[in-house]
Amino acid sequence: MDGRLDFFEDEPIIAAVKSEEQLNRAIASDCNVIFFLFGNICNIPSLVQRVTDAGKHALVHVDLINGLAAKEIAADFIRSYTGADGIISTKPQLLRHAREVGLITVLRVFILDSMALDNIDKLRTACNPDLIELVPGIVPKVIRLVNSLYRTPIIAGGLIRDKEDTMSALSAGALCISTSCEAAWKEMGVS
């Protein structure tokens, strides 16, 4: 695995945060990787700074940041003004540019049906992401299949609520899981 991604190998649980209050609890937790699922162009630099000041890693889901367009300039903004380690997006062109400017890239893929599953290769080829986040992350059979087809490490995200969901995703081949469910952070001893 790319050396820039080494910290994911030691972090089975990623705290996905949806509010500033939840961010406070994530920073206080033992989770060392935080995914931002909220924010705007005015506050995301200071929010990420709080995470990096705590010695943790931050990745920003740029599709969810108010005021950022789904254009390559969004990656430039994150790189230049936030100090985040990387971005998450469903947009291959944005991820491709983010990778070019040195950010870690996470392609988020919603597995709704077999067409979405078949589309992963096209999306992956278009942007060569560092990681793929499969949503929902509670389908071990799909995690195993995607893991067997591609060498890109997988994050299982979405609907993971407890230790059983976490262990099931990890056993199926996910490198780690992302969840906003704080109980899942604590059940895995990451409180």
HELIX and SHEET records of a PDB file:
HELIX    1   1 GLY A    3  LEU A    5  5                                   3    
HELIX    2   2 ASP A    6  GLU A    9  1                                   4    
HELIX    3   3 GLU A   20  ALA A   28  1                                   9    
HELIX    4   4 ILE A   44  ASP A   53  1                                  10    
HELIX    5   5 VAL A   62  LEU A   64  5                                   3    
HELIX    6   6 GLU A   72  TYR A   81  1                                  10    
HELIX    7   7 PRO A   92  GLU A  100  1                                   9    
HELIX    8   8 SER A  114  CYS A  127  1                                  14    
HELIX    9   9 PRO A  140  LEU A  149  1                                  10    
HELIX   10  10 LYS A  163  SER A  171  1                                   9    
HELIX   11  11 GLU A  182  GLU A  187  1                                   6    
SHEET    1   A 9 ILE A  13  VAL A  17  0                                        
SHEET    2   A 9 VAL A  33  PHE A  36  1                                        
SHEET    3   A 9 HIS A  57  HIS A  61  1                                        
SHEET    4   A 9 GLY A  86  SER A  89  1                                        
SHEET    5   A 9 ILE A 104  PHE A 110  1                                        
SHEET    6   A 9 LEU A 131  VAL A 135  1                                        
SHEET    7   A 9 ILE A 154  GLY A 157  1                                        
SHEET    8   A 9 CYS A 176  THR A 179  1                                        
SHEET    9   A 9 ILE A  13  VAL A  17  1                                        
END                                                                             
